Amino acid sequence: MAERVIRIFGDPVLKSVCRPVDLGDPGVRGLVTDLLDSVKLPGRAGVAANQIGVDLRAFSYNADGEVGYVLNPVLVKVWGEPEHIGEGCLSVPDLWYPVERYPFARVEGVDLDGKPVVLEGEGLLAQVLQHETDHLDGKLYLDRLDRENRGKAYRDIREAPWF
């Protein structure tokens, strides 16, 4: 398998709630390989399956020196005082806006063998966990912007060369 093309804002798959992964599906191993290959590129902290056109609950991450994946992830806990943090997205290239995120987050899911996976962290990893599970729920970080920044974001998108 290989790095996959990232779907861009406007693609309907990005607004779709992703289906649970069936661990018996032989294509899941290929999906995981593609997610890992796609997230290893410089500047990438996470890639959700729907960002590569697959509507399944899976994402890869590349944060704090660790690269991995989780299938059927659920954001089970966030804590701390929410703060505004600059955030971007591969599906909304070259645009960054302040998004309110919790400083700590915990995701639970499984690996390819059905063994439990628990990802818990702060800082960048917490942001990635929240951002990628949002993707799998059909949300872009733009959906979390305040009114003023959302208006600016949509104006910037209309002017972006990729739109």
N, CA, C and O of each residue as an XYZ file, in Angstrom:
652
protein
N       0.850     -1.173      0.000
C       0.000      0.000      0.000
C       0.894      1.233      0.000
O       2.114      1.121     -0.111
N       0.277      2.426      0.127
C       1.079      3.631     -0.013
C       0.361      4.849      0.553
O      -0.785      4.793      1.000
N       1.100      5.950      0.506
C       0.513      7.224      0.880
C      -0.682      7.482     -0.033
O      -0.629      7.223     -1.235
N      -1.757      7.995      0.556
C      -2.972      8.271     -0.216
C      -3.193      9.781     -0.322
O      -2.727     10.552      0.517
N      -3.901     10.176     -1.352
C      -4.245     11.580     -1.564
C      -5.246     12.007     -0.491
O      -6.191     11.281     -0.182
N      -5.024     13.193      0.070
C      -5.907     13.738      1.102
C      -7.085     14.430      0.435
O      -6.911     15.250     -0.466
N      -8.275     14.093      0.883
C      -9.501     14.729      0.387
C      -9.573     16.155      0.949
O      -9.192     16.414      2.091
N     -10.063     17.052      0.125
C     -10.080     18.474      0.442
C     -11.502     18.947      0.767
O     -12.490     18.367      0.317
N     -11.571     20.017      1.563
C     -12.824     20.669      1.927
C     -13.774     20.686      0.739
O     -13.388     21.043     -0.374
N     -15.016     20.297      0.987
C     -16.025     20.223     -0.064
C     -16.337     18.791     -0.467
O     -17.407     18.519     -1.011
N     -15.414     17.873     -0.205
C     -15.653     16.457     -0.506
C     -16.659     15.925      0.524
O     -16.414     16.035      1.725
N     -17.774     15.355      0.082
C     -18.816     14.902      1.011
C     -18.349     13.865      2.036
O     -18.935     13.785      3.116
N     -17.326     13.075      1.741
C     -16.877     12.056      2.684
C     -16.382     12.696      3.989
O     -16.423     12.067      5.047
N     -15.916     13.943      3.909
C     -15.410     14.626      5.103
C     -16.521     15.007      6.069
O     -16.259     15.236      7.250
N     -17.741     15.077      5.594
C     -18.871     15.433      6.454
C     -19.709     14.213      6.824
O     -20.785     14.348      7.407
N     -19.217     13.025      6.487
C     -19.935     11.787      6.777
C     -19.486     11.203      8.112
O     -18.297     11.195      8.431
N     -20.449     10.717      8.882
C     -20.115      9.979     10.100
C     -19.607      8.606      9.661
O     -20.284      7.888      8.926
N     -18.427      8.258     10.116
C     -17.783      7.018      9.659
C     -18.367      5.779     10.344
O     -18.780      5.812     11.504
N     -18.383      4.690      9.577
C     -18.895      3.406     10.058
C     -17.831      2.683     10.886
O     -16.637      2.895     10.672
N     -18.246      1.841     11.819
C     -17.269      1.053     12.574
C     -16.489      0.113     11.652
O     -17.015     -0.385     10.656
N     -15.243     -0.111     12.003
C     -14.390     -1.041     11.268
C     -14.777     -2.464     11.642
O     -14.931     -2.776     12.823
N     -14.936     -3.326     10.648
C     -15.148     -4.753     10.855
C     -13.769     -5.409     10.806
O     -13.145     -5.462      9.746
N     -13.297     -5.904     11.933
C     -11.955     -6.486     12.000
C     -11.805     -7.724     11.126
O     -10.682     -8.137     10.836
N     -12.899     -8.317     10.706
C     -12.849     -9.480      9.821
C     -12.672     -9.110      8.358
O     -12.451     -9.982      7.518
N     -12.768     -7.823      8.048
C     -12.615     -7.356      6.668
C     -11.137     -7.406      6.282
O     -10.322     -6.743      6.923
N     -10.772     -8.169      5.258
C      -9.369     -8.291      4.880
C      -8.752     -6.978      4.382
O      -7.528     -6.853      4.355
N      -9.558     -6.015      3.994
C      -9.042     -4.733      3.522
C      -8.569     -3.804      4.622
O      -7.927     -2.789      4.349
N      -8.882     -4.145      5.868
C      -8.533     -3.260      6.979
C      -7.015     -3.149      7.152
O      -6.510     -2.073      7.474
N      -6.294     -4.233      6.946
C      -4.821     -4.170      7.068
C      -4.243     -3.178      6.057
O      -3.335     -2.414      6.387
N      -4.758     -3.187      4.846
C      -4.309     -2.237      3.828
C      -4.639     -0.806      4.207
O      -3.840      0.102      3.979
N      -5.816     -0.601      4.785
C      -6.210      0.730      5.240
C      -5.231      1.235      6.292
O      -4.781      2.378      6.224
N      -4.900      0.390      7.261
C      -3.963      0.788      8.317
C      -2.602      1.143      7.717
O      -1.998      2.145      8.101
N      -2.117      0.329      6.781
C      -0.847      0.624      6.121
C      -0.905      1.972      5.418
O       0.027      2.770      5.522
N      -1.995      2.227      4.705
C      -2.143      3.504      4.007
C      -2.196      4.679      4.979
O      -1.597      5.724      4.728
N      -2.912      4.508      6.086
C      -2.985      5.576      7.087
C      -1.607      5.870      7.668
O      -1.233      7.032      7.828
N      -0.856      4.827      7.981
C       0.482      5.019      8.539
C       1.426      5.654      7.510
O       2.184      6.563      7.845
N       1.381      5.181      6.274
C       2.217      5.779      5.228
C       1.853      7.246      5.003
O       2.725      8.074      4.739
N       0.577      7.560      5.105
C       0.113      8.922      4.849
C       0.450      9.888      5.978
O       0.640     11.078      5.728
N       0.528      9.404      7.205
C       0.786     10.298      8.336
C       2.279     10.536      8.572
O       2.652     11.470      9.281
N       3.128      9.699      7.987
C       4.569      9.807      8.228
C       5.232     10.966      7.495
O       6.392     11.280      7.763
N       4.521     11.598      6.585
C       5.098     12.713      5.844
C       5.316     13.908      6.768
O       4.555     14.102      7.716
N       6.343     14.710      6.501
C       6.640     15.869      7.363
C       5.436     16.796      7.516
O       4.698     17.049      6.564
N       5.260     17.289      8.728
C       4.191     18.242      9.006
C       2.836     17.632      9.265
O       1.852     18.356      9.417
N       2.760     16.317      9.318
C       1.475     15.660      9.544
C       1.424     15.065     10.950
O       2.320     14.329     11.366
N       0.353     15.402     11.670
C       0.181     14.894     13.029
C      -0.906     13.831     13.105
O      -0.927     13.038     14.047
N      -1.811     13.801     12.128
C      -2.872     12.807     12.133
C      -3.561     12.740     10.784
O      -3.626     13.728     10.053
N      -4.072     11.561     10.464
C      -4.856     11.362      9.240
C      -6.019     10.436      9.586
O      -5.818      9.316     10.055
N      -7.225     10.918      9.349
C      -8.423     10.103      9.560
C      -8.758      9.372      8.263
O      -8.457      9.856      7.172
N      -9.382      8.206      8.393
C      -9.700      7.390      7.213
C     -10.540      8.153      6.193
O     -10.326      8.004      4.990
N     -11.488      8.964      6.649
C     -12.305      9.677      5.657
C     -11.500     10.739      4.914
O     -11.909     11.175      3.838
N     -10.378     11.158      5.459
C      -9.523     12.104      4.737
C      -8.845     11.444      3.536
O      -8.376     12.133      2.630
N      -8.794     10.120      3.528
C      -8.263      9.416      2.357
C      -9.389      8.691      1.614
O      -9.143      7.782      0.821
N     -10.625      9.109      1.889
C     -11.766      8.635      1.123
C     -12.425      7.366      1.619
O     -13.231      6.772      0.904
N     -12.100      6.936      2.831
C     -12.664      5.694      3.383
C     -13.527      6.052      4.589
O     -13.035      6.633      5.556
N     -14.806      5.707      4.533
C     -15.724      6.105      5.614
C     -15.759      5.089      6.758
O     -16.824      4.606      7.141
N     -14.592      4.778      7.289
C     -14.474      3.851      8.421
C     -13.810      4.558      9.597
O     -12.999      5.465      9.412
N     -14.166      4.128     10.820
C     -13.628      4.739     12.037
C     -12.207      4.240     12.288
O     -11.991      3.214     12.932
N     -11.255      4.992     11.762
C      -9.838      4.675     11.950
C      -9.038      5.947     11.724
O      -9.389      6.772     10.880
N      -7.963      6.099     12.485
C      -7.042      7.189     12.199
C      -5.630      6.788     12.595
O      -5.413      5.886     13.405
N      -4.674      7.495     11.990
C      -3.266      7.338     12.348
C      -2.815      8.638     12.993
O      -3.438      9.685     12.813
N      -1.730      8.561     13.743
C      -1.199      9.754     14.410
C       0.324      9.734     14.363
O       0.954      8.682     14.254
N       0.883     10.915     14.448
C       2.327     11.115     14.440
C       2.591     12.291     15.362
O       2.708     13.430     14.910
N       2.683     12.016     16.649
C       2.805     13.079     17.649
C       3.717     12.648     18.785
O       3.740     11.483     19.182
N       4.449     13.590     19.284
C       5.324     13.348     20.431
C       6.274     12.179     20.196
O       6.578     11.418     21.115
N       6.741     12.042     18.954
C       7.702     10.993     18.632
C       7.115      9.615     18.429
O       7.860      8.651     18.254
N       5.813      9.499     18.447
C       5.156      8.205     18.244
C       4.281      8.226     17.000
O       3.563      9.192     16.741
N       4.356      7.147     16.241
C       3.487      6.963     15.078
C       2.665      5.708     15.343
O       3.209      4.675     15.734
N       1.372      5.796     15.134
C       0.517      4.633     15.370
C      -0.859      4.832     14.763
O      -1.086      5.755     13.981
N      -1.764      3.955     15.136
C      -3.126      3.998     14.597
C      -4.074      3.475     15.667
O      -3.651      2.866     16.650
N      -5.341      3.718     15.461
C      -6.383      3.157     16.314
C      -7.614      2.929     15.447
O      -7.969      3.759     14.610
N      -8.258      1.784     15.667
C      -9.491      1.433     14.965
C     -10.665      1.597     15.923
O     -10.553      1.327     17.119
N     -11.771      2.037     15.384
C     -12.995      2.266     16.161
C     -12.742      3.130     17.390
O     -13.186      2.800     18.490
N     -12.024      4.244     17.200
C     -11.717      5.105     18.341
C     -12.943      5.855     18.848
O     -13.824      6.252     18.086
N     -12.960      6.030     20.162
C     -13.989      6.822     20.824
C     -13.266      7.776     21.759
O     -12.429      7.354     22.558
N     -13.584      9.051     21.662
C     -13.050     10.037     22.592
C     -13.835      9.874     23.881
O     -14.989     10.295     23.965
N     -13.214      9.264     24.891
C     -13.940      8.920     26.111
C     -13.800      9.957     27.212
O     -14.619     10.009     28.129
N     -12.743     10.798     27.122
C     -12.551     11.760     28.192
C     -11.688     12.916     27.703
O     -10.672     12.718     27.037
N     -12.113     14.114     28.045
C     -11.295     15.310     27.899
C     -11.320     16.008     29.246
O     -12.310     15.940     29.974
N     -10.236     16.672     29.569
C     -10.227     17.373     30.842
C      -9.249     18.534     30.806
O      -8.439     18.684     29.890
N      -9.365     19.357     31.859
C      -8.593     20.583     31.937
C      -9.431     21.742     31.452
O     -10.568     21.567     31.014
N      -8.864     22.916     31.533
C      -9.546     24.131     31.105
C      -9.361     24.295     29.593
O      -8.227     24.401     29.128
N     -10.453     24.317     28.815
C     -10.309     24.476     27.367
C      -9.539     25.758     27.040
O      -9.677     26.778     27.716
N      -8.732     25.676     25.993
C      -7.952     26.839     25.577
C      -7.983     26.954     24.059
O      -8.162     25.966     23.347
N      -7.807     28.177     23.584
C      -7.723     28.401     22.139
C      -6.309     28.080     21.688
O      -5.327     28.548     22.263
N      -6.236     27.275     20.652
C      -4.948     26.860     20.115
C      -5.008     26.924     18.601
O      -6.027     26.576     18.004
N      -3.930     27.363     17.977
C      -3.892     27.428     16.518
C      -4.001     26.031     15.939
O      -3.296     25.115     16.363
N      -4.882     25.874     14.973
C      -5.083     24.549     14.402
C      -5.263     24.668     12.891
O      -5.847     25.626     12.386
N      -4.749     23.677     12.198
C      -4.915     23.564     10.764
C      -5.394     22.164     10.449
O      -5.631     21.359     11.349
N      -5.536     21.877      9.159
C      -6.035     20.572      8.742
C      -5.551     20.293      7.327
O      -5.559     21.175      6.468
N      -5.135     19.072      7.100
C      -4.691     18.674      5.761
C      -5.799     18.836      4.728
O      -5.525     19.047      3.547
N      -7.048     18.738      5.171
C      -8.191     18.855      4.267
C      -8.609     20.304      4.029
O      -9.501     20.574      3.225
N      -7.964     21.230      4.729
C      -8.181     22.666      4.541
C      -6.781     23.286      4.473
O      -6.366     23.981      5.400
N      -6.057     23.038      3.381
C      -4.635     23.356      3.312
C      -4.281     24.818      3.560
O      -4.960     25.740      3.106
N      -3.191     24.987      4.298
C      -2.529     26.287      4.484
C      -3.333     27.305      5.271
O      -2.977     28.483      5.260
N      -4.386     26.914      5.946
C      -5.188     27.849      6.727
C      -5.201     27.413      8.191
O      -5.438     26.244      8.496
N      -4.947     28.351      9.082
C      -4.887     28.075     10.525
C      -5.782     29.061     11.259
O      -5.807     30.250     10.943
N      -6.520     28.551     12.247
C      -7.411     29.378     13.038
C      -7.397     28.894     14.482
O      -7.074     27.735     14.743
N      -7.745     29.777     15.428
C      -7.790     29.368     16.833
C      -9.040     28.536     17.132
O     -10.167     28.967     16.890
N      -8.808     27.332     17.664
C      -9.895     26.409     18.002
C      -9.814     26.115     19.500
O      -8.726     25.957     20.053
N     -10.954     26.045     20.135
C     -10.971     25.708     21.556
C     -10.841     24.194     21.712
O     -11.670     23.431     21.215
N      -9.797     23.779     22.405
C      -9.533     22.356     22.656
C      -9.168     22.173     24.130
O      -8.661     23.086     24.783
N      -9.436     20.986     24.624
C      -9.032     20.633     25.980
C      -7.552     20.254     25.982
O      -7.063     19.689     25.004
N      -6.833     20.556     27.065
C      -5.400     20.263     27.099
C      -5.073     18.779     27.293
O      -3.943     18.362     27.037
N      -6.039     17.981     27.739
C      -5.836     16.547     27.945
C      -6.984     15.783     27.287
O      -8.133     16.222     27.319
N      -6.658     14.631     26.691
C      -7.696     13.820     26.042
C      -7.321     12.346     26.115
O      -6.151     11.976     26.214
N      -8.368     11.519     26.063
C      -8.190     10.062     26.079
C      -9.103      9.443     25.029
O     -10.297      9.735     24.970
N      -8.512      8.577     24.198
C      -9.248      7.830     23.179
C      -9.049      6.351     23.454
O      -7.959      5.915     23.824
N     -10.115      5.586     23.270
C     -10.037      4.131     23.388
C     -10.542      3.514     22.096
O     -11.502      3.993     21.492
N      -9.881      2.448     21.686
C     -10.260      1.724     20.488
C      -9.585      0.369     20.497
O      -9.332     -0.192     21.563
N      -9.289     -0.164     19.319
C      -8.635     -1.468     19.204
C      -7.582     -1.421     18.100
O      -7.553     -0.500     17.284
N      -6.713     -2.442     18.097
C      -5.750     -2.601     17.017
C      -6.258     -3.659     16.041
O      -7.389     -4.129     16.170
N      -5.436     -4.034     15.075
C      -5.845     -5.003     14.056
C      -6.202     -6.371     14.628
O      -6.976     -7.115     14.026
N      -5.641     -6.701     15.785
C      -5.920     -7.983     16.421
C      -7.084     -7.918     17.405
O      -7.393     -8.904     18.074
N      -7.725     -6.760     17.491
C      -8.847     -6.594     18.405
C      -8.426     -6.296     19.832
O      -9.267     -6.249     20.730
N      -7.130     -6.093     20.049
C      -6.643     -5.778     21.396
C      -6.918     -4.305     21.701
O      -6.832     -3.451     20.818
N      -7.250     -4.020     22.966
C      -7.552     -2.633     23.339
C      -6.361     -1.700     23.113
O      -5.207     -2.047     23.363
N      -6.692     -0.510     22.633
C      -5.715      0.563     22.471
C      -6.234      1.746     23.272
O      -7.384      2.157     23.118
N      -5.384      2.285     24.122
C      -5.717      3.484     24.880
C      -4.654      4.523     24.560
O      -3.464      4.301     24.781
N      -5.096      5.652     24.039
C      -4.214      6.779     23.766
C      -4.635      7.912     24.675
O      -5.796      8.321     24.681
N      -3.689      8.413     25.439
C      -3.993      9.484     26.377
C      -2.826     10.442     26.359
O      -1.668     10.025     26.393
N      -3.128     11.717     26.307
C      -2.020     12.653     26.288
C      -2.462     14.078     26.468
O      -3.643     14.396     26.606
N      -1.449     14.923     26.460
C      -1.673     16.354     26.596
C      -1.019     17.063     25.427
O      -0.313     16.447     24.629
N      -1.258     18.351     25.333
C      -0.636     19.146     24.289
C      -1.025     18.681     22.895
O      -2.204     18.496     22.591
N      -0.001     18.493     22.042
C      -0.251     18.121     20.651
C      -1.038     16.819     20.541
O      -1.973     16.734     19.745
N      -0.676     15.805     21.324
C      -1.397     14.532     21.225
C      -2.869     14.720     21.596
O      -3.740     14.159     20.932
N      -3.160     15.487     22.629
C      -4.557     15.740     23.007
C      -5.304     16.428     21.869
O      -6.455     16.099     21.582
N      -4.644     17.379     21.228
C      -5.259     18.086     20.104
C      -5.522     17.128     18.951
O      -6.593     17.164     18.345
N      -4.555     16.275     18.644
C      -4.717     15.298     17.559
C      -5.886     14.358     17.855
O      -6.705     14.096     16.975
N      -5.968     13.856     19.066
C      -7.040     12.922     19.421
C      -8.414     13.563     19.230
O      -9.337     12.927     18.721
N      -8.540     14.810     19.635
C      -9.815     15.508     19.475
C     -10.101     15.810     17.999
O     -11.225     15.631     17.529
N      -9.083     16.264     17.283
C      -9.235     16.628     15.868
C      -9.616     15.409     15.023
O     -10.538     15.479     14.211
N      -8.908     14.294     15.214
C      -9.158     13.112     14.369
C     -10.501     12.454     14.698
O     -11.195     11.993     13.792
N     -10.875     12.402     15.975
C     -12.199     11.829     16.274
C     -13.303     12.734     15.748
O     -14.363     12.248     15.354
N     -13.071     14.044     15.734
C     -14.045     14.942     15.082
C     -14.221     14.543     13.620
O     -15.346     14.442     13.131
N     -13.099     14.316     12.920
C     -13.191     13.909     11.510
C     -14.105     12.689     11.362
O     -14.974     12.656     10.491
N     -13.900     11.697     12.219
C     -14.661     10.449     12.103
C     -16.142     10.644     12.427
O     -16.985      9.828     12.054
N     -16.441     11.741     13.129
C     -17.834     12.094     13.418
C     -18.404     13.055     12.380
O     -19.493     13.599     12.564
N     -17.660     13.267     11.277
C     -18.127     14.114     10.190
C     -17.965     15.603     10.443
O     -18.662     16.417      9.837
N     -17.038     15.970     11.346
C     -16.823     17.382     11.671
C     -15.426     17.805     11.255
O     -14.456     17.064     11.412
N     -15.349     19.013     10.721
C     -14.064     19.637     10.459
C     -13.785     20.633     11.582
O     -14.705     21.078     12.268
N     -12.527     20.976     11.762
C     -12.210     21.935     12.820
C     -12.899     23.274     12.576
O     -13.119     24.035     13.519
N     -13.240     23.569     11.337
C     -13.961     24.803     11.016
C     -15.302     24.867     11.749
O     -15.780     25.950     12.085
N     -15.904     23.701     11.995
C     -17.193     23.644     12.691
C     -17.077     24.106     14.139
O     -18.083     24.443     14.763
N     -15.871     24.126     14.673
C     -15.653     24.524     16.063
C     -15.220     25.980     16.217
O     -15.023     26.459     17.334
N     -15.074     26.679     15.095
C     -14.643     28.073     15.169
C     -15.764     28.975     15.660
O     -16.945     28.711     15.433
N     -15.363     30.059     16.347
C     -16.364     31.049     16.728
C     -16.855     31.757     15.462
O     -16.258     31.627     14.394
N     -17.922     32.486     15.597
C     -18.591     33.081     14.434
C     -17.644     33.946     13.598
O     -17.624     33.843     12.372
N     -16.875     34.783     14.254
C     -15.975     35.694     13.533
C     -14.923     34.922     12.739
O     -14.702     35.201     11.561
N     -14.283     33.962     13.379
C     -13.251     33.190     12.692
C     -13.829     32.272     11.627
O     -13.179     32.019     10.613
N     -15.038     31.769     11.841
C     -15.660     30.915     10.826
C     -15.935     31.722      9.557
O     -15.697     31.242      8.449
N     -16.432     32.937      9.720
C     -16.659     33.793      8.559
C     -15.371     34.078      7.817
O     -15.333     34.025      6.588
N     -14.308     34.384      8.559
C     -13.002     34.632      7.942
C     -12.507     33.373      7.233
O     -11.984     33.449      6.121
N     -12.672     32.220      7.874
C     -12.210     30.960      7.282
C     -12.902     30.693      5.952
O     -12.244     30.320      4.980
N     -14.202     30.877      5.894
C     -14.923     30.609      4.648
C     -14.552     31.613      3.554
O     -14.517     31.257      2.376
N     -14.276     32.860      3.934
C     -13.789     33.832      2.937
C     -12.417     33.397      2.426
O     -12.159     33.423      1.223
N     -11.530     32.993      3.356
C     -10.187     32.549      2.969
C     -10.243     31.304      2.076
O      -9.464     31.178      1.131
N     -11.157     30.398      2.375
C     -11.303     29.186      1.557
C     -11.714     29.549      0.132
O     -11.163     29.023     -0.835
N     -12.684     30.447      0.014
C     -13.137     30.844     -1.333
C     -12.011     31.473     -2.145
O     -12.027     31.408     -3.374
N     -11.037     32.078     -1.477
C      -9.911     32.719     -2.162
C      -8.710     31.789     -2.319
O      -7.750     32.137     -3.007
N      -8.749     30.627     -1.699
C      -7.607     29.701     -1.738
C      -7.432     29.107     -3.138
O      -8.421     28.802     -3.805
N      -6.203     28.942     -3.581
C      -5.976     28.398     -4.929
C      -6.473     26.960     -5.100
O      -6.752     26.547     -6.225
N      -6.590     26.203     -4.038
C      -7.017     24.806     -4.126
C      -8.537     24.664     -4.173
O      -9.040     23.578     -4.463
N      -9.279     25.738     -3.893
C     -10.743     25.640     -3.826
C     -11.357     25.728     -5.205
O     -12.579     25.664     -5.342
